[in-house]
């Protein structure tokens, strides 16, 4: 029988215009394929628009400007800002996505693959009296205020930072990976501008992984005091604790080294909150992608297919995939682009040798196989009253055959020699 094929639309759709989306778009376009880059905001850049530098001291803006210039000048990249995806259907190699801009103008894009790079944002805290005092801010706000010279480190005497604010516990029971790095970066920056500042960091665990460990050592050498706390003994915060100037906060907690409570009068309290994903569940559902319990992209397999969706042709990168730094975001974007190029570089996609089929004469239309198929390869044809299989999307897993009560679902592609070998292996060691 002829092998079913599908013509590949050699065009990619990238949803999200942050650093992940831009990097992925450039990687694909540089290989000669057209890319539509969709961004719901007015400008590209995402979190790069407010970040100033990295923990290692690299300035973010030159990197952002260079990337934006490449995007703007690339003839194969079509940028659509203030635009979002409102619906989609299709299969690997041949997707149809409906988009709409802020003026309500709609259009349909035909493409072969989808890369989801919708990013993440800082979670707004509701604890530690956030929003009740100008002396209580987040790490993101500290970065912005320092860049705008709204905070003068020379006028600060004491700064307290609290890590894992509303993170690593429900409803955000995961580590955001960048919070500790941001705290170390800002603590070292404040100490560099004013070595006399007393900086205290209340932490559960310092996640200075990889080469970032050296900055934790530098912070301790600079005089930053780290105080560990347990989730059951979180620091307590009282706004306006410093009566001398009418501002600041008073932070109390338990020091496990001293074995007693401590009280700190601080000019500034900086909360290290986590990141939360921005991928709408409706967008993921449009393409048949899955989200994990925290709202991040659910990869097909952590080790072998870390940027793929279980549905072929759907990929994710950056903070939409999972919490990560700029360098790690770029790495996932390049990985997703390479996986997408594997499909775009082929004019036609063929089905695998092992695919499912249906014996319609004994099929009772119970639809159990449709629910069991993890790849969305089976549908109910209501006009013909039969279950249809998309051979290109079928991965030959056999879930449909295993659950079918009538044995109507079967896997094709096994020859007799293979089956006899399986039987011999199953009966090996038995008598008779």
Helices and strands as residue ranges (DSSP letters): E 5-7, E 11-15, H 19-29, E 34-39, G 46-49, H 60-73, E 77-81, E 83-91, E 94-101, E 106-111, E 113-116, E 120-122, E 136-138, H 139-147, G 153-155, E 158-165, H 179-193, E 198-203, G 210-212, H 213-221, E 225-228, G 231-233, E 236-242, E 247-255, E 260-266, E 268-273, E 275-277, H 281-287, E 314-316, G 318-320, H 326-344, E 348-350, E 355-358, G 360-362, H 368-372, E 378-381, E 386-389, H 399-403, E 409-412, H 416-427
